[in-house]
Amino acid sequence: MKLSHDQRMAQMTFATVYPLYIAKVERKGRTIAELNEVISWLTGFDEAQIQKQIADNVNFEVFFERAQLHPNATKITGLICGYRIEEIQNPLTQKVRYLDKLVDELAKGKAMEKIFRA
């Protein structure tokens, strides 16, 4: 049985994706601390809670159930992986893409104030 795009997103584990995020930002001269700051801004997780999500090997569905999404998250717009974020119908997929977009912006050297939609 082939899973839909949304089902694949829900089942992907944060622990699998996190090292990819690290590699992406470090390749571009950003730090793990900055990455964690971005993740914290979006999810409300502190450093220890981010590590707990990894240790618990949670999938993105559980990850975002545990998260307190930042009120400005809806200001995250634009294209990511060929999808216009503000047009994504599935709420979980949209949240995962919010995170992808923030990591992208960090890797591209955007200032934190801009990433945080200040």
Backbone as ProteinMPNN parsed JSONL, in Angstrom:
{"seq_chain_A": "MKLSHDQRMAQMTFATVYPLYIAKVERKGRTIAELNEVISWLTGFDEAQIQKQIADNVNFEVFFERAQLHPNATKITGLICGYRIEEIQNPLTQKVRYLDKLVDELAKGKAMEKIFRA", "coords_chain_A": {"N_chain_A": [[0.853, -1.194, 0.0], [0.631, 2.127, -0.922], [1.656, 5.025, 0.672], [0.122, 8.221, 1.206], [1.339, 11.538, 0.463], [0.859, 13.212, 2.694], [0.506, 11.282, 4.719], [3.035, 10.113, 4.754], [4.54, 12.292, 5.659], [3.494, 12.592, 8.255], [4.368, 10.24, 9.466], [7.127, 10.331, 9.377], [10.062, 10.541, 11.356], [11.093, 12.923, 13.794], [13.647, 12.624, 14.801], [15.008, 11.488, 12.675], [15.033, 13.489, 10.762], [16.181, 15.712, 11.997], [19.133, 15.512, 12.127], [19.631, 15.998, 9.43], [18.738, 18.592, 9.118], [20.65, 19.842, 10.763], [23.016, 19.307, 9.298], [22.446, 20.73, 6.977], [22.259, 23.464, 7.853], [24.774, 23.842, 9.038], [26.505, 23.458, 6.907], [26.152, 25.82, 5.645], [27.303, 27.613, 7.333], [25.916, 28.231, 9.653], [24.807, 27.654, 13.084], [24.206, 24.847, 15.377], [23.009, 25.765, 17.66], [21.66, 28.024, 16.711], [19.888, 26.75, 14.979], [18.376, 25.27, 16.853], [17.254, 27.4, 18.211], [15.527, 28.415, 16.283], [13.806, 26.21, 15.951], [12.771, 26.147, 18.538], [11.436, 28.618, 18.618], [9.34, 28.166, 16.79], [8.016, 25.899, 17.879], [7.887, 26.067, 20.667], [9.36, 24.4, 22.235], [12.036, 23.886, 24.525], [15.639, 23.551, 24.659], [16.148, 21.07, 26.021], [13.677, 19.802, 25.699], [13.578, 19.541, 22.923], [15.646, 17.697, 22.573], [14.464, 15.583, 23.935], [12.333, 14.907, 22.234], [13.763, 13.806, 20.185], [15.062, 11.668, 21.504], [12.81, 10.199, 22.254], [12.057, 9.374, 19.814], [9.925, 10.379, 18.255], [7.283, 10.66, 15.827], [6.386, 13.091, 13.269], [3.717, 13.722, 13.658], [3.182, 13.281, 16.425], [5.194, 14.943, 17.434], [4.289, 17.546, 16.661], [1.852, 17.517, 17.979], [2.662, 17.717, 20.596], [3.849, 20.179, 20.585], [3.702, 23.785, 21.042], [2.525, 25.804, 18.886], [3.936, 28.751, 17.531], [2.276, 31.924, 17.642], [2.767, 33.565, 15.407], [3.304, 31.809, 13.385], [1.646, 31.422, 11.201], [2.387, 33.433, 9.54], [4.397, 32.499, 8.04], [5.203, 32.02, 4.848], [5.28, 31.238, 1.319], [7.259, 29.318, -1.067], [8.107, 25.897, -0.642], [9.831, 23.053, -1.36], [8.412, 22.924, -3.742], [5.817, 23.368, -2.977], [3.28, 25.692, -2.092], [3.258, 27.126, 0.911], [1.166, 28.423, 2.359], [-1.046, 27.417, 1.081], [-1.299, 24.756, 1.628], [-3.364, 22.113, 2.493], [-3.561, 20.095, 4.477], [-3.241, 20.235, 7.912], [-1.088, 19.203, 9.539], [0.938, 18.579, 7.666], [1.368, 21.15, 6.75], [2.491, 22.349, 9.045], [4.888, 20.9, 9.275], [6.104, 21.782, 6.949], [6.327, 24.489, 7.576], [8.392, 24.343, 9.452], [10.427, 23.29, 7.804], [10.737, 25.45, 6.051], [11.648, 27.499, 7.761], [14.126, 26.437, 8.535], [15.362, 26.39, 6.056], [15.48, 29.176, 5.533], [17.195, 29.967, 7.582], [19.523, 28.594, 6.808], [20.009, 29.942, 4.472], [21.009, 32.286, 5.351], [19.404, 34.273, 6.378], [18.419, 36.937, 8.562], [17.787, 36.53, 12.063], [15.606, 38.031, 13.157], [13.986, 38.393, 10.942], [13.42, 35.741, 10.272], [11.936, 35.086, 12.501], [9.657, 36.479, 12.057], [9.295, 39.055, 13.078]], "CA_chain_A": [[0.0, 0.0, 0.0], [1.426, 3.348, -1.046], [1.193, 6.086, 1.561], [0.0, 9.552, 0.618], [2.35, 12.523, 0.881], [0.52, 13.639, 4.056], [0.768, 10.16, 5.628], [4.492, 9.983, 4.871], [4.987, 13.401, 6.507], [3.075, 12.302, 9.631], [5.117, 9.103, 10.014], [8.55, 10.635, 9.435], [10.426, 10.89, 12.73], [11.899, 14.131, 13.982], [15.031, 12.171, 15.012], [15.584, 11.214, 11.36], [15.151, 14.738, 10.006], [17.006, 16.669, 12.73], [20.527, 15.543, 11.645], [19.636, 16.594, 8.085], [18.654, 20.035, 9.377], [21.966, 20.249, 11.269], [23.958, 19.286, 8.169], [22.089, 21.815, 6.057], [22.621, 24.788, 8.379], [26.223, 23.916, 9.272], [27.131, 23.62, 5.578], [26.021, 27.236, 5.28], [27.945, 28.453, 8.339], [25.073, 28.518, 10.819], [25.117, 26.747, 14.191], [23.136, 24.027, 15.963], [22.307, 26.651, 18.609], [20.711, 28.83, 15.915], [18.843, 25.824, 14.535], [17.504, 24.995, 17.995], [16.51, 28.637, 18.487], [14.457, 28.462, 15.281], [12.849, 25.154, 16.31], [12.118, 26.609, 19.769], [10.504, 29.702, 18.275], [8.147, 27.607, 16.14], [7.334, 24.836, 18.634], [7.833, 26.298, 22.1], [10.249, 23.464, 22.926], [13.374, 24.353, 24.868], [16.712, 22.634, 24.235], [15.928, 19.739, 26.613], [12.481, 19.216, 25.08], [13.967, 19.142, 21.562], [16.399, 16.447, 22.736], [13.506, 14.544, 24.349], [11.594, 14.464, 21.037], [14.711, 12.947, 19.463], [15.238, 10.446, 22.306], [11.544, 9.454, 22.191], [11.89, 8.971, 18.415], [8.54, 10.685, 17.88], [7.024, 11.064, 14.447], [5.984, 14.501, 13.216], [2.371, 13.87, 14.199], [3.334, 13.424, 17.877], [6.026, 16.127, 17.626], [3.474, 18.767, 16.603], [0.819, 17.442, 19.027], [3.321, 18.166, 21.83], [4.341, 21.548, 20.396], [2.824, 24.956, 21.145], [2.917, 26.569, 17.704], [4.034, 30.207, 17.722], [1.143, 32.626, 17.01], [3.149, 34.139, 14.114], [3.633, 30.744, 12.425], [0.839, 31.594, 9.986], [3.048, 34.421, 8.682], [5.396, 31.787, 7.238], [4.597, 31.792, 3.539], [6.234, 31.039, 0.235], [7.405, 27.978, -1.627], [9.065, 24.95, -0.094], [9.724, 21.763, -2.068], [7.395, 23.038, -4.782], [4.487, 23.595, -2.395], [3.049, 27.002, -1.501], [2.941, 26.778, 2.301], [-0.139, 28.939, 2.795], [-2.122, 26.697, 0.376], [-1.324, 23.343, 2.037], [-4.641, 21.846, 3.167], [-3.391, 19.249, 5.649], [-2.605, 21.052, 8.958], [0.189, 18.641, 9.97], [1.895, 18.788, 6.579], [1.67, 22.58, 6.752], [3.399, 22.613, 10.166], [6.199, 20.348, 8.908], [6.656, 22.689, 5.94], [6.749, 25.701, 8.302], [9.705, 24.04, 10.013], [11.354, 23.201, 6.672], [10.947, 26.797, 5.519], [12.491, 28.229, 8.714], [15.473, 25.871, 8.426], [15.85, 26.912, 4.777], [15.807, 30.59, 5.683], [18.394, 30.015, 8.415], [20.64, 28.149, 5.972], [20.26, 30.957, 3.439], [21.638, 33.446, 5.965], [18.442, 35.298, 6.783], [18.536, 37.414, 9.946], [16.828, 35.901, 12.98], [14.383, 38.848, 13.296], [13.152, 38.112, 9.774], [12.946, 34.361, 10.411], [10.935, 35.067, 13.561], [8.508, 37.279, 11.618], [9.153, 40.139, 14.07]], "C_chain_A": [[0.894, 1.251, 0.0], [0.818, 4.433, -0.155], [1.09, 7.403, 0.802], [1.132, 10.431, 1.133], [2.113, 12.923, 2.34], [0.807, 12.53, 5.072], [2.268, 9.965, 5.837], [5.048, 11.068, 5.788], [4.687, 13.092, 7.971], [3.949, 11.223, 10.265], [6.624, 9.342, 10.1], [8.918, 11.019, 10.874], [11.295, 12.141, 12.751], [13.371, 13.753, 14.125], [15.742, 11.884, 13.69], [15.903, 12.512, 10.621], [16.113, 15.732, 10.674], [18.475, 16.681, 12.274], [20.661, 16.15, 10.24], [19.552, 18.116, 8.192], [20.016, 20.562, 9.835], [22.962, 20.355, 10.117], [23.71, 20.464, 7.238], [22.551, 23.176, 6.582], [24.12, 24.915, 8.594], [26.988, 24.086, 7.961], [27.15, 25.084, 5.169], [26.558, 28.172, 6.356], [27.073, 28.855, 9.508], [25.318, 27.434, 11.867], [23.908, 25.921, 14.628], [22.333, 24.877, 16.946], [21.272, 27.506, 17.873], [19.555, 27.959, 15.41], [17.856, 25.559, 15.661], [16.674, 26.211, 18.382], [15.311, 28.755, 17.532], [13.376, 27.422, 15.613], [12.069, 25.564, 17.564], [11.081, 27.686, 19.489], [9.212, 29.116, 17.712], [7.339, 26.717, 17.085], [7.112, 25.123, 20.115], [8.712, 25.343, 22.886], [11.551, 24.153, 23.311], [14.376, 23.285, 24.424], [16.472, 21.206, 24.734], [14.73, 19.041, 25.972], [12.754, 18.787, 23.636], [14.698, 17.797, 21.64], [15.484, 15.295, 23.142], [12.71, 14.024, 23.153], [12.465, 13.496, 20.234], [14.849, 11.611, 20.191], [13.985, 9.561, 22.25], [11.254, 8.936, 20.781], [10.459, 9.211, 17.918], [8.434, 11.011, 16.391], [6.512, 12.504, 14.458], [4.576, 14.727, 13.755], [2.442, 14.116, 15.714], [4.133, 14.698, 18.2], [5.163, 17.387, 17.658], [2.275, 18.727, 17.546], [1.382, 17.992, 20.338], [3.721, 19.641, 21.772], [3.247, 22.577, 20.667], [3.238, 25.875, 20.002], [2.896, 28.071, 17.983], [2.871, 30.888, 17.008], [1.49, 33.226, 15.633], [3.484, 33.084, 13.059], [2.858, 30.91, 11.113], [1.421, 32.651, 9.046], [4.145, 33.791, 7.824], [4.731, 31.405, 5.92], [5.691, 31.55, 2.507], [6.301, 29.591, -0.203], [8.426, 27.17, -0.848], [8.805, 23.606, -0.768], [8.594, 21.782, -3.111], [5.976, 23.251, -4.281], [4.411, 25.004, -1.843], [2.494, 26.744, -0.1], [1.53, 27.21, 2.702], [-1.318, 28.226, 2.118], [-2.204, 25.219, 0.765], [-2.561, 23.105, 2.898], [-4.479, 21.059, 4.464], [-2.627, 20.027, 6.734], [-1.242, 20.522, 9.408], [1.263, 18.861, 8.91], [2.31, 20.249, 6.534], [2.665, 22.923, 7.867], [4.802, 22.097, 9.863], [6.869, 21.274, 7.899], [7.045, 24.038, 6.541], [8.169, 25.496, 8.81], [10.758, 23.971, 8.909], [11.729, 24.59, 6.163], [11.868, 27.606, 6.442], [13.937, 27.745, 8.641], [16.125, 26.358, 7.136], [16.315, 28.358, 4.903], [17.067, 30.772, 6.533], [19.622, 29.666, 7.579], [21.001, 29.194, 4.915], [20.809, 32.255, 4.025], [20.703, 34.558, 6.371], [18.65, 35.677, 8.25], [17.442, 36.792, 10.806], [15.524, 36.701, 13.106], [13.423, 38.563, 12.132], [12.576, 36.695, 9.852], [11.814, 34.307, 11.42], [9.726, 35.951, 13.261], [8.226, 38.398, 12.603], [8.552, 41.387, 13.447]], "O_chain_A": [[1.792, 1.39, 0.83], [-0.378, 4.716, -0.224], [1.862, 7.668, -0.12], [1.795, 10.101, 2.116], [3.054, 12.97, 3.132], [1.296, 12.808, 6.167], [2.719, 9.689, 6.948], [5.929, 10.798, 6.604], [5.536, 13.308, 8.835], [4.239, 11.28, 11.46], [7.322, 8.629, 10.821], [8.169, 11.74, 11.534], [12.109, 12.38, 11.859], [14.247, 14.466, 13.633], [16.962, 12.028, 13.605], [16.922, 12.614, 9.938], [16.781, 16.504, 9.987], [19.023, 17.761, 12.052], [21.688, 16.744, 9.91], [20.214, 18.837, 7.446], [20.481, 21.597, 9.358], [23.661, 21.358, 9.975], [24.647, 21.111, 6.772], [23.161, 23.953, 5.847], [24.688, 25.982, 8.359], [28.003, 24.78, 7.917], [28.04, 25.532, 4.446], [26.312, 29.377, 6.314], [27.449, 29.734, 10.283], [25.956, 26.42, 11.581], [22.762, 26.236, 14.307], [21.115, 24.725, 17.05], [20.152, 27.689, 18.35], [18.398, 28.379, 15.415], [16.643, 25.615, 15.457], [15.534, 26.078, 18.827], [14.218, 29.15, 17.941], [12.182, 27.718, 15.563], [10.858, 25.357, 17.644], [9.985, 27.67, 20.05], [8.118, 29.518, 18.109], [6.109, 26.776, 17.09], [6.258, 24.504, 20.75], [8.801, 25.47, 24.107], [12.109, 24.916, 22.522], [13.996, 22.247, 23.882], [16.578, 20.25, 23.966], [14.763, 17.834, 25.731], [12.217, 17.778, 23.179], [14.41, 16.878, 20.873], [15.706, 14.155, 22.736], [12.44, 12.826, 23.066], [11.979, 12.509, 19.682], [14.765, 10.55, 19.573], [14.083, 8.335, 22.206], [10.323, 8.157, 20.578], [9.867, 8.362, 17.252], [9.356, 11.556, 15.783], [6.238, 13.067, 15.518], [4.273, 15.809, 14.257], [1.83, 15.056, 16.22], [3.789, 15.436, 19.123], [5.286, 18.204, 18.572], [1.727, 19.775, 17.886], [0.673, 18.65, 21.098], [3.908, 20.275, 22.811], [2.054, 22.3, 20.544], [4.194, 26.639, 20.133], [1.96, 28.59, 18.591], [2.508, 30.493, 15.9], [0.607, 33.378, 14.789], [3.903, 33.43, 11.954], [3.364, 30.574, 10.042], [1.004, 32.756, 7.893], [4.748, 34.461, 6.986], [3.821, 30.577, 5.882], [6.881, 31.651, 2.807], [5.51, 28.752, 0.228], [9.471, 27.681, -0.445], [7.686, 23.093, -0.742], [7.915, 20.778, -3.325], [5.036, 23.308, -5.074], [5.35, 25.475, -1.201], [1.396, 26.21, 0.053], [0.791, 26.439, 3.316], [-2.463, 28.406, 2.531], [-3.082, 24.503, 0.284], [-2.784, 23.793, 3.894], [-5.179, 21.324, 5.442], [-1.489, 20.437, 6.506], [-0.326, 21.312, 9.636], [2.375, 19.282, 9.228], [3.48, 20.554, 6.304], [3.587, 23.71, 7.648], [5.79, 22.769, 10.156], [8.072, 21.522, 7.988], [7.991, 24.671, 6.071], [9.037, 26.35, 8.63], [11.849, 24.523, 9.051], [12.895, 24.866, 5.881], [12.76, 28.311, 5.97], [14.867, 28.551, 8.68], [17.307, 26.7, 7.127], [17.398, 28.72, 4.442], [17.904, 31.626, 6.239], [20.637, 30.36, 7.635], [22.16, 29.312, 4.517], [21.05, 33.215, 3.293], [21.145, 35.666, 6.676], [19.013, 34.836, 9.073], [16.324, 36.558, 10.345], [14.446, 36.109, 13.155], [12.208, 38.501, 12.317], [11.406, 36.471, 9.543], [10.842, 33.575, 11.231], [8.869, 36.146, 14.124], [7.071, 38.669, 12.932], [8.363, 42.39, 14.134]]}, "name": "protein", "num_of_chains": 1, "seq": "MKLSHDQRMAQMTFATVYPLYIAKVERKGRTIAELNEVISWLTGFDEAQIQKQIADNVNFEVFFERAQLHPNATKITGLICGYRIEEIQNPLTQKVRYLDKLVDELAKGKAMEKIFRA"}
